[in-house]
Amino acid sequence: QVQLVESGGGLVQAGGSLRLSCAASGRTFDNYCMGWFRQAPGKEREFVAAFTCGGGRSYYADSVKGRFTISRENAKNTVYLQMNSLKPEDTGLYYCAAASSYNSGSYYVGPERYDYWGRGTQVTVSS
């Protein structure tokens, strides 16, 4: 079992940037498929970005492609989400997640595929 802790959220004006971090306890997250999700009040949890299992490639929701970048720092067991050109519709509680159903080269966009979740970090974008 792995524990995930997000940080880096906050209040930012439209057009600004934030960098979220997700620190994983224990072993390297190379054993998991890592992803980012977000959820706004009254909305379903939606996919934002993910690494393929094994970390070879990244995948993004169309709504954030070109603005967000997922990255990792293996030595710190940490995954990042760099968010640029933020829009009010990016507002929500951002979660990192880990899927233990490891299948090298695969990626998952459905939250039901992920077994471990952080408690989230709030991102609020004002206009």
N, C-alpha and C positions, 0 to 999 in steps of 0.2 A: 504494500500500500504506500502511496505517495501523498504528501501534503503540499498544497500549492497556496502561495500567498502573493496576492497582487498588490502593487503600489504604484504611485505616480499620477493618480487621477487628480482632478481639480477643476477649477473654474477658469475658462479661457474664452476670449472673444472670438467671434467668427474670423477665420483666416489664420488663427494662431496654431500653435503646435503643442503637443504633449507627448511624452514618452512613458509608456507603461512598462512595468517590470513584473515578471512572474517568477518567483523563486521556488524551486522545487526542493523538498527535503530528500535526504538519502542519496541514492545513486544518480548517475547522469540520466538526463531525460532522453537520451538516445534509445532507451528501452521503451519509450512511449511515443505515441503520435500526439503532437502538441497543437493546440488550437486556441483561438480567441473568439469569444462570443460577446454579445451585448444584449441588453434588455431594457427597454423603456417602459415606464408605467403603462399598464393596460395592453402591452404588446407581448408577443411571444419572443422567446429568446432566439436570436438570429446569429447566423454564422458571420464572422468577420474575416478571419484569416487563419491559415494553418500551414504547418509543414507537412510534407509527405512523411510517412513513417520512415524513420532513418534520417530525416532532415535534409534530404537531397534537393528538394524543390519547395517552393512556396506557392500558395494558392490564396486568392482573394475574392471576396464578394465583389460583384460589379459596382456596388455602391461606394466602395472604398478604394478600388483599384486605381493606382497612380497617385494616391494620397497617403496610403498607409503602407508600412513596411514591417514585416515580421523578421526578427533576427534572433540569434542565440549566442550565448557565451558559455561554452561547455564547462570550462573550469569552475564556473560559479553555479552551474545547474540553473541557469536563468534564461528565460525567453523574454524578448522585448517586443513591444509594438510601438513603432514610431508613427505618430499621427500628425500629418501636416494638412494645411488648408482646411481646418476643421469647419464644419457647418453645424448649425443648430440641430439638424436632424441626426447628428452623430451623438447627441446627448443620450446617456444611458448608463447603466451599471455594467461595467466591463468585467468579464470573467475569463480567466485562463482555464484550460481543461486539458486533461491527459487521457488518452485512450490506451488501455492495456491490450486491446485486441490487435496486436502488432502484426502488420502485414507489410513487409518492406515495399516501399514505393507507392503505397496507397495513401489516400487522404480522405478525411471524413468531414462532411459539412453538417451532418445531423447531430444535434446535441445528444440524442439517445445513444450515440456511438461512444460517448465519452464516459468514463467511469469515475474520474476524480475531478473535482472542481474546487477552485478557490472561492472565497466569500465575496469577491468582487471589489472593484474600486470605481467610485463614481466619477464620471466625466460629464461636465456641464458646459455647453457651448452657448454663449449668449450672442444675440444679434444687436 
